[in-house]
Amino acid sequence: MDASLLDLVCCPETHQSLRFATADELTRLTGMPPLEAALLREDGRVAYPIRDGIPLLIVEEQLKLA
């Protein structure tokens, strides 16, 4: 995903801004195998996975940080 697109997307649930998750944050995501990339919500509570370069901005796809 192109970083310039971050200005155009937001959390579908709370409308908070999103940023790329760090490597440490990726290891703390619960509910699925390790991801290569994800978008973390501004409050740091949930992330949305990025698969094949496409962010899955669907509430049902959100992952909690442990």
N, C-alpha and C positions, 0 to 999 in steps of 0.2 A: 504494500500500500504506500502510496506517495504521501510524504509528510505534509505537503501543502494542502492535502484534502482534510486534514484534521480541523481546519477552520470551518468546514462545511458540515461536519457530523457532530452528533451529540448523543447522549444516552437516551434511548427511546422511552425509558420509564420516568426519569427525573429531569431530563433536558440539561443535565450538567455537561460540562465540557469533558473531552476525553484526551488522553495522551498515551503514548506507547509505554507499555509496561517494561520495567527493567528486567534483567536476567534473574535477579533475586526474587522479584515479585512473581515472575512466571513460575518459579519453583514452589511458590506458596499458594497457587491456585488449587482449589479442591474440586473434585467431581469428575476429573478426566485425566488421561495421560498427559505428560508434559507437552507444552505447546512451544512452538518456535516464536510466536508473536501473539500479542493481544493488546487491546486498548483498555486502559484503566480509567475508570470514572474518577472525576475530580475529588470525590470524598474518599477514594481509596478502598472502598468496600467491595466493589465488584469489577469484573473485567469481561470484555467481550472477545472471544477468540477471533483470530485472523487465520483463515484457511485458504491456501492457494492465492494469497494476496488480497483476499476479500474479507472485510470485517463482517462478522455475523451480528448485526445490531438488532437482535431479536431478544425480547425480555426472557423468553424461555431458554435462550442460549447463554445467559449470563452466568459467570462463575464467581463464587465467593473467594475472598482471600482468607487464608487460615492465619 
